[in-house]
Amino acid sequence: MNANTSHESLRQGRSRGWLRSREALMKIAHWIREHQIGAFFLVTFAIGWGLGFSFDAVVNRASFLLAPLAFAALCGPALPGIIISALSNGHPAEGTRRTHWIAFAAAWAASALVFLAHNTVINKTPPSPIMVSLVLVSVVPVAFVISAAYSRLPAVKRYVSPLIRLQGAWGWSLVALVAFLAMALLSMWISSILGRQPMASQQLPDTGLALIGLVAAKFLYQLFFFNATGEEAGWRGFALPSMQSHTSTLGACLVINVFWPLWHLFLWMAEGRPVFSLEYWAQTYLELLPATVTISWIYDRSEGSILVAGIAHAAANTALAFFHDLDWPVFVGRSALAALLPILVDRMWKKLPRDHPAVYRESALVGLRSEAVS
């Protein structure tokens, strides 16, 4: 066999290998398009748990060079929605790359400023050149998710755009902002009336404008890096509307509440919580179910605004951060009663109409595919 024949055989072998790989990827893409809900949960956990080790390294071993992986893990629920939407897109690209890159740069700068403000105001860590450089790299996944609202792919833009627009739901954004704070204050009042815990036992870290600054820094940090761009863009922005095209809101909430707490495993392990205790998980699932129902109800009522759902989630976590000594049994009991009200009033055990804005996601993507095929 001469050299030319050998090179030709090698080239053909590489070509066949490339074709087989391409065929396998096409089959995976087809499966994802046809099983969007299942694919969402699989990819979400692959990203979150696959990169979750970085949290322990950053939180407990000060391995800050792994911070970009931790930020990518936090975006775990949002990234699968973007991937599935891109694979399901049936329309040609629209707009210009310049608009998308401008949006990315703006989101990148805003994310970095929020992180640095939180580090300075909450953690009392003054900025340094090394820290700023690391932050600029770490916030890239968050900026990517936000800028997807200006994606040239119509399906991706349709999916992510409710993350940056209130869609006329200003009133519901106010409800989302104050609802969980009101619940926390009500729980404290009830606990005080019952003689379990006096309201004076809750000590705030500051007062006046200083307290407002602390609350704003914590809220924006939660909104950008945990609750809106990562969790709510996935759980409520993609999973909930996709499932609501098949089942009721309450049914979808029960399914989401199976996966939502479990996704936090990598984060809670890094925080030292007893994640290997069955009692811990039983308690956690019962505690988070009212929050799942309440945030999902707010999402539906705001006509599918990811931003409003993110505001509700961030406001809840911010309230818990400042009132961390709540009488937990009273708080959970009151949360359960608060979740029961919308279930009964809105009959959440019934399916929403197919033309409801919070149900369009999967059916819209299928429509795009059908239109592309025809």
Solvent accessible surface area in square Angstrom, and as a share of the most:
residue,aa,sasa,rsa
1,M,186,0.83
2,N,94,0.48
3,A,69,0.53
4,N,120,0.61
5,T,63,0.37
6,S,53,0.34
7,H,124,0.55
8,E,69,0.31
9,S,53,0.34
10,L,93,0.46
11,R,139,0.51
12,Q,79,0.35
13,G,28,0.27
14,R,167,0.61
15,S,48,0.31
16,R,129,0.47
17,G,24,0.23
18,W,155,0.54
19,L,93,0.46
20,R,157,0.57
21,S,61,0.39
22,R,116,0.42
23,E,99,0.44
24,A,50,0.38
25,L,120,0.60
26,M,109,0.49
27,K,133,0.57
28,I,97,0.49
29,A,18,0.14
30,H,100,0.45
31,W,104,0.37
32,I,18,0.09
33,R,63,0.23
34,E,91,0.41
35,H,91,0.41
36,Q,4,0.02
37,I,40,0.21
38,G,35,0.34
39,A,1,0.01
40,F,0,0.00
41,F,17,0.07
42,L,112,0.56
43,V,36,0.20
44,T,0,0.00
45,F,28,0.12
46,A,67,0.52
47,I,31,0.16
48,G,0,0.00
49,W,109,0.38
50,G,45,0.43
51,L,48,0.24
52,G,3,0.03
53,F,116,0.48
54,S,0,0.00
55,F,15,0.06
56,D,48,0.25
57,A,2,0.02
58,V,30,0.17
59,V,82,0.47
60,N,86,0.44
61,R,154,0.56
62,A,64,0.49
63,S,39,0.25
64,F,113,0.47
65,L,156,0.78
66,L,54,0.27
67,A,10,0.08
68,P,31,0.20
69,L,62,0.31
70,A,6,0.05
71,F,16,0.07
72,A,18,0.14
73,A,0,0.00
74,L,10,0.05
75,C,1,0.01
76,G,0,0.00
77,P,0,0.00
78,A,1,0.00
79,L,29,0.14
80,P,0,0.00
81,G,0,0.00
82,I,13,0.07
83,I,76,0.38
84,I,1,0.01
85,S,0,0.00
86,A,38,0.29
87,L,60,0.30
88,S,1,0.01
89,N,32,0.16
90,G,21,0.20
91,H,56,0.25
92,P,109,0.68
93,A,48,0.37
94,E,97,0.44
95,G,62,0.60
96,T,80,0.46
97,R,162,0.59
98,R,178,0.65
99,T,67,0.39
100,H,38,0.17
101,W,150,0.53
102,I,94,0.48
103,A,15,0.11
104,F,33,0.14
105,A,50,0.39
106,A,64,0.49
107,A,7,0.06
108,W,89,0.31
109,A,52,0.40
110,A,40,0.31
111,S,0,0.00
112,A,5,0.04
113,L,121,0.60
114,V,19,0.11
115,F,35,0.15
116,L,29,0.14
117,A,43,0.33
118,H,11,0.05
119,N,19,0.10
120,T,57,0.33
121,V,53,0.30
122,I,46,0.24
123,N,78,0.40
124,K,147,0.62
125,T,55,0.32
126,P,100,0.63
127,P,75,0.47
128,S,47,0.30
129,P,115,0.72
130,I,145,0.74
131,M,30,0.13
132,V,46,0.27
133,S,66,0.42
134,L,38,0.19
135,V,6,0.03
136,L,63,0.32
137,V,88,0.50
138,S,3,0.02
139,V,0,0.00
140,V,59,0.34
141,P,23,0.14
142,V,1,0.00
143,A,0,0.00
144,F,85,0.36
145,V,1,0.00
146,I,27,0.14
147,S,1,0.00
148,A,4,0.03
149,A,2,0.02
150,Y,95,0.36
151,S,18,0.11
152,R,68,0.25
153,L,61,0.30
154,P,18,0.11
155,A,0,0.00
156,V,5,0.03
157,K,87,0.37
158,R,101,0.37
159,Y,2,0.01
160,V,3,0.02
161,S,8,0.05
162,P,4,0.02
163,L,8,0.04
164,I,58,0.29
165,R,121,0.44
166,L,21,0.11
167,Q,77,0.34
168,G,72,0.70
169,A,7,0.05
170,W,179,0.63
171,G,50,0.48
172,W,64,0.23
173,S,12,0.08
174,L,108,0.54
175,V,58,0.33
176,A,0,0.00
177,L,79,0.39
178,V,69,0.39
179,A,18,0.14
180,F,16,0.06
181,L,73,0.36
182,A,55,0.43
183,M,30,0.13
184,A,1,0.00
185,L,75,0.37
186,L,80,0.40
187,S,2,0.01
188,M,13,0.06
189,W,135,0.47
190,I,52,0.26
191,S,1,0.00
192,S,40,0.26
193,I,115,0.58
194,L,111,0.55
195,G,66,0.64
196,R,131,0.48
197,Q,44,0.19
198,P,86,0.54
199,M,77,0.35
200,A,81,0.63
201,S,49,0.31
202,Q,22,0.10
203,Q,138,0.61
204,L,77,0.38
205,P,86,0.54
206,D,61,0.31
207,T,105,0.61
208,G,51,0.49
209,L,153,0.76
210,A,52,0.40
211,L,33,0.17
212,I,110,0.56
213,G,33,0.32
214,L,20,0.10
215,V,58,0.33
216,A,45,0.35
217,A,10,0.08
218,K,33,0.14
219,F,33,0.14
220,L,73,0.36
221,Y,34,0.13
222,Q,21,0.09
223,L,21,0.11
224,F,37,0.15
225,F,3,0.01
226,F,33,0.14
227,N,0,0.00
228,A,2,0.02
229,T,6,0.04
230,G,0,0.00
231,E,7,0.03
232,E,0,0.00
233,A,2,0.02
234,G,0,0.00
235,W,0,0.00
236,R,0,0.00
237,G,0,0.00
238,F,0,0.00
239,A,1,0.00
240,L,0,0.00
241,P,0,0.00
242,S,0,0.00
243,M,10,0.05
244,Q,1,0.00
245,S,10,0.06
246,H,116,0.52
247,T,47,0.27
248,S,13,0.09
249,T,4,0.02
250,L,41,0.20
251,G,21,0.20
252,A,0,0.00
253,C,0,0.00
254,L,92,0.46
255,V,59,0.34
256,I,0,0.00
257,N,9,0.05
258,V,79,0.46
259,F,59,0.25
260,W,7,0.02
261,P,0,0.00
262,L,60,0.30
263,W,2,0.01
264,H,16,0.07
265,L,38,0.19
266,F,15,0.06
267,L,24,0.12
268,W,19,0.07
269,M,92,0.41
270,A,3,0.02
271,E,88,0.39
272,G,65,0.62
273,R,105,0.38
274,P,81,0.51
275,V,8,0.05
276,F,180,0.75
277,S,38,0.24
278,L,160,0.79
279,E,135,0.60
280,Y,33,0.13
281,W,33,0.11
282,A,58,0.45
283,Q,93,0.41
284,T,11,0.06
285,Y,59,0.22
286,L,128,0.64
287,E,38,0.17
288,L,42,0.21
289,L,51,0.25
290,P,11,0.07
291,A,23,0.18
292,T,0,0.00
293,V,4,0.02
294,T,9,0.05
295,I,2,0.01
296,S,0,0.00
297,W,50,0.18
298,I,1,0.01
299,Y,0,0.00
300,D,12,0.06
301,R,104,0.38
302,S,2,0.01
303,E,95,0.43
304,G,3,0.03
305,S,0,0.00
306,I,0,0.00
307,L,34,0.17
308,V,0,0.00
309,A,0,0.00
310,G,0,0.00
311,I,21,0.11
312,A,0,0.00
313,H,12,0.05
314,A,0,0.00
315,A,8,0.06
316,A,14,0.11
317,N,47,0.24
318,T,8,0.05
319,A,9,0.07
320,L,55,0.27
321,A,45,0.35
322,F,23,0.10
323,F,21,0.09
324,H,132,0.59
325,D,73,0.38
326,L,16,0.08
327,D,18,0.09
328,W,90,0.32
329,P,92,0.58
330,V,20,0.11
331,F,20,0.08
332,V,33,0.19
333,G,35,0.34
334,R,16,0.06
335,S,17,0.11
336,A,46,0.36
337,L,125,0.62
338,A,31,0.24
339,A,5,0.04
340,L,80,0.40
341,L,115,0.57
342,P,10,0.06
343,I,25,0.13
344,L,102,0.51
345,V,100,0.58
346,D,50,0.26
347,R,135,0.49
348,M,8,0.04
349,W,122,0.43
350,K,107,0.45
351,K,104,0.44
352,L,43,0.21
353,P,82,0.52
354,R,153,0.56
355,D,126,0.65
356,H,38,0.17
357,P,55,0.35
358,A,0,0.00
359,V,3,0.01
360,Y,51,0.19
361,R,1,0.00
362,E,24,0.11
363,S,43,0.28
364,A,23,0.18
365,L,1,0.00
366,V,61,0.35
367,G,36,0.35
368,L,9,0.04
369,R,40,0.14
370,S,64,0.41
371,E,107,0.48
372,A,59,0.46
373,V,133,0.77
374,S,125,0.80
